[in-house]
């Protein structure tokens, strides 16, 4: 038969070996968290949501290099945003109650 040189096994379909595949679910969650944080800060004056904006930017920066860390930042973004929103609504309710009792 023929003596052909042996080739190494084929790698991933796109990109050099060693680059982890991107998780397509990260991007919408990151962008949603960023938009929700900025809307909460700029339109609702909820300054407690500022840390959520910071963690969403960190999630965007890590989305391609470290998807696991990006997922962690996304979780923190939505958690901080939820707590900030609950506190914001609580403050509004307390202010309204205080204003109506006067």
C-alpha positions in Angstrom: 0.0 0.0 0.0 0.9 3.6 0.2 2.9 5.2 3.0 1.1 8.5 3.6 2.2 10.7 6.6 -0.1 10.6 9.6 -2.0 13.8 10.3 -3.1 14.8 13.7 -6.8 14.5 14.5 -9.0 17.3 13.4 -9.7 20.1 15.9 -12.8 22.2 16.4 -14.6 23.5 13.3 -13.7 27.2 13.8 -10.9 28.9 15.6 -7.6 27.6 16.9 -7.5 24.9 19.5 -7.9 26.0 23.1 -10.5 28.6 22.7 -13.7 27.6 24.5 -16.9 27.8 22.5 -19.1 30.8 23.3 -22.3 30.3 25.2 -25.1 32.0 23.2 -27.3 32.4 26.2 -24.9 34.7 28.0 -25.2 37.6 25.6 -28.9 38.3 26.0 -28.8 38.0 29.8 -25.8 40.4 30.0 -27.4 43.0 27.7 -30.7 42.7 29.4 -29.1 43.3 32.8 -27.1 46.2 31.5 -30.2 47.9 29.9 -32.3 47.2 33.0 -29.6 48.6 35.3 -29.2 51.8 33.3 -33.0 52.3 32.9 -33.4 51.9 36.7 -30.6 54.3 37.3 -31.4 57.0 34.7 -35.1 56.9 34.5 -36.2 55.8 38.0 -33.3 57.5 39.8 -32.5 54.2 41.6 -28.9 54.8 42.6 -28.9 51.4 44.4 -28.8 49.8 41.0 -25.3 51.2 40.2 -23.5 48.1 41.4 -25.7 46.0 39.0 -24.5 48.2 36.1 -20.9 47.6 37.2 -21.3 43.9 37.4 -23.0 43.8 34.0 -20.1 45.6 32.4 -17.8 43.1 34.0 -19.9 40.3 32.6 -19.6 41.7 29.1 -15.9 42.0 29.4 -15.6 38.4 30.5 -18.2 36.9 28.1 -15.7 35.6 25.6 -12.6 35.0 27.7 -14.2 33.4 30.7 -17.9 32.3 30.2 -18.2 30.8 33.7 -17.1 34.0 35.4 -19.4 36.0 33.1 -22.3 33.8 34.2 -21.5 34.5 37.8 -21.5 38.3 37.1 -24.8 38.0 35.3 -26.3 36.3 38.4 -24.9 39.0 40.6 -26.3 41.7 38.2 -29.8 40.4 38.3 -29.6 39.7 42.1 -28.4 43.2 42.9 -31.0 44.7 40.5 -33.8 42.7 42.2 -32.7 43.8 45.7 -32.3 47.4 44.6 -35.8 47.5 43.1 -37.4 46.0 46.2 -35.6 48.6 48.4 -36.6 51.4 46.0 -40.2 50.4 46.0 -40.1 50.1 49.8 -38.7 53.6 50.2 -41.4 55.0 47.9 -44.1 53.3 49.9 -42.6 54.6 53.1 -42.4 58.2 51.7 -46.0 58.0 50.5 -47.2 56.7 53.8 -45.3 59.4 55.7 -46.6 62.1 53.4 -50.2 61.0 53.8 -50.1 61.0 57.6 -49.1 64.6 57.8 
